[in-house]
Amino acid sequence: MEFKEYFQLAIDRHASDLHLIGGSRPSLRIDGELVPISEDIIADSFLRTSIKTILTPEQQEYFAKEKELDFSLDIFEERFRINLHLQQRRVGLAARQIKMVVPTPEEAGFSETMCNLTRLKDGLILITGPSGVGKSTTIATMIDLINNSKRSHIITIEDPIEYVFKDKYSIIEQREIGTDTPSFKGALKAILRQDPNVIMIGEMRDMETISAALTAAETGHLVLSTLHTNSAAESVARIIDSFPAQRRQQVLTQFSLTLRAVISQELLPKIGGGQVAAREVMINNQAVSNLIRENKVAQLNTVIKTSYQQGMIDMNKSIDLLYEQGYIDELTVSRYKRNLETKAIYN
């Protein structure tokens, strides 16, 4: 099979991911399951030579030096987010397929609460979950909702750019790490001088980025970002633990005032094929704000569970609702529901 044919196969089979690793079988991830394409082994030499055909000279130089590279690729009228890496001195490629059209709120399964969050003028909204659960899609749908309804100046900082937006009611600037700006930290330092209303940060990876995001949210901007955490409570703990002990009380107060919501999600296999998002939603009401300020993170789960009438929902109830609506079966319910004592997911 020719190198680019693997991407066409991923498109044709509606795979979320393509994995090509020197010395291993090519595989696709379809509906959350890893499926081998064939029994043939991909030669490392073939993969190295083929990859150069989709890289610029600058990207080739960066990968040779850093041994890691993230970039986006448009191919066969579809878009992929690609990570290149080395393992056992062989090259590996992981490609995530990104739909060219941003889903509507209905297609993405948004609740009324999630739609209402896009009407906020300031504060921090976090979209969280493990890798591969659709965080980028959720945040893109929220950006597109704003773009369709408000005259805002939206600036995104991404590594790499995933969904490509077109101006509608809003003006949207998309800045890519390594191409348009050297780092999240550097971009966020300058961004407040660019008159934004909405700032989207692809991922909050370190203390400096988190600190800049909190400051932006505090000074009248709506900030949307992602974290690789499994629940709202874990997300709050991750933010706080990113700072040294001497700064934590200040950050607790700042975070309790600027946070607007945490949306944590999982992708579950649907009956009949495909996947559907289950989402835990925590809204920062007075009770949540007080618990964050007092660093009583463990009690947040109780508030979420008892605040359904205020637009909150815990992950287990979200999964139960998907079952009641006929999207998922009993096996999926038992596999994904969380043990609230251990915060574990049954897999």
Rosetta blueprint (number, residue, H / E / L):
1 M L
2 E L
3 F H
4 K H
5 E H
6 Y H
7 F H
8 Q H
9 L H
10 A H
11 I H
12 D H
13 R L
14 H L
15 A L
16 S L
17 D E
18 L E
19 H E
20 L E
21 I E
22 G L
23 G L
24 S L
25 R L
26 P L
27 S E
28 L E
29 R E
30 I E
31 D L
32 G L
33 E E
34 L E
35 V E
36 P E
37 I L
38 S L
39 E L
40 D L
41 I L
42 I L
43 A L
44 D H
45 S H
46 F H
47 L H
48 R H
49 T H
50 S H
51 I H
52 K H
53 T H
54 I H
55 L L
56 T L
57 P H
58 E H
59 Q H
60 Q H
61 E H
62 Y H
63 F H
64 A H
65 K H
66 E H
67 K L
68 E E
69 L E
70 D E
71 F E
72 S E
73 L E
74 D E
75 I E
76 F L
77 E L
78 E E
79 R E
80 F E
81 R E
82 I E
83 N E
84 L E
85 H E
86 L E
87 Q E
88 Q L
89 R L
90 R E
91 V E
92 G E
93 L E
94 A E
95 A E
96 R E
97 Q E
98 I E
99 K L
100 M L
101 V L
102 V L
103 P L
104 T L
105 P L
106 E L
107 E L
108 A L
109 G L
110 F L
111 S L
112 E H
113 T H
114 M H
115 C H
116 N H
117 L H
118 T L
119 R L
120 L L
121 K L
122 D L
123 G E
124 L E
125 I E
126 L E
127 I E
128 T E
129 G L
130 P L
131 S L
132 G L
133 V L
134 G L
135 K H
136 S H
137 T H
138 T H
139 I H
140 A H
141 T H
142 M H
143 I H
144 D H
145 L H
146 I H
147 N H
148 N H
149 S H
150 K L
151 R L
152 S L
153 H E
154 I E
155 I E
156 T E
157 I E
158 E E
159 D L
160 P L
161 I L
162 E L
163 Y L
164 V L
165 F L
166 K L
167 D L
168 K L
169 Y L
170 S L
171 I E
172 I E
173 E E
174 Q E
175 R E
176 E E
177 I E
178 G L
179 T L
180 D L
181 T E
182 P L
183 S L
184 F H
185 K H
186 G H
187 A H
188 L H
189 K H
190 A H
191 I H
192 L H
193 R H
194 Q H
195 D L
196 P L
197 N L
198 V E
199 I E
200 M E
201 I E
202 G L
203 E L
204 M L
205 R L
206 D L
207 M H
208 E H
209 T H
210 I H
211 S H
212 A H
213 A H
214 L H
215 T H
216 A H
217 A H
218 E H
219 T L
220 G L
221 H L
222 L E
223 V E
224 L E
225 S E
226 T E
227 L E
228 H L
229 T L
230 N L
231 S L
232 A H
233 A H
234 E H
235 S H
236 V H
237 A H
238 R H
239 I H
240 I H
241 D H
242 S L
243 F L
244 P L
245 A H
246 Q H
247 R H
248 R H
249 Q H
250 Q H
251 V H
252 L H
253 T H
254 Q H
255 F H
256 S H
257 L H
258 T H
259 L E
260 R E
261 A E
262 V E
263 I E
264 S E
265 Q E
266 E E
267 L E
268 L E
269 P E
270 K L
271 I L
272 G L
273 G L
274 G L
275 Q E
276 V E
277 A E
278 A E
279 R E
280 E E
281 V E
282 M E
283 I E
284 N L
285 N L
286 Q H
287 A H
288 V H
289 S H
290 N H
291 L H
292 I H
293 R H
294 E L
295 N L
296 K L
297 V H
298 A H
299 Q H
300 L H
301 N H
302 T H
303 V H
304 I H
305 K H
306 T L
307 S L
308 Y H
309 Q H
310 Q H
311 G L
312 M L
313 I E
314 D L
315 M H
316 N H
317 K H
318 S H
319 I H
320 D H
321 L H
322 L H
323 Y H
324 E H
325 Q L
326 G L
327 Y L
328 I L
329 D L
330 E H
331 L H
332 T H
333 V H
334 S H
335 R H
336 Y H
337 K L
338 R E
339 N E
340 L L
341 E L
342 T L
343 K L
344 A E
345 I E
346 Y L
347 N L
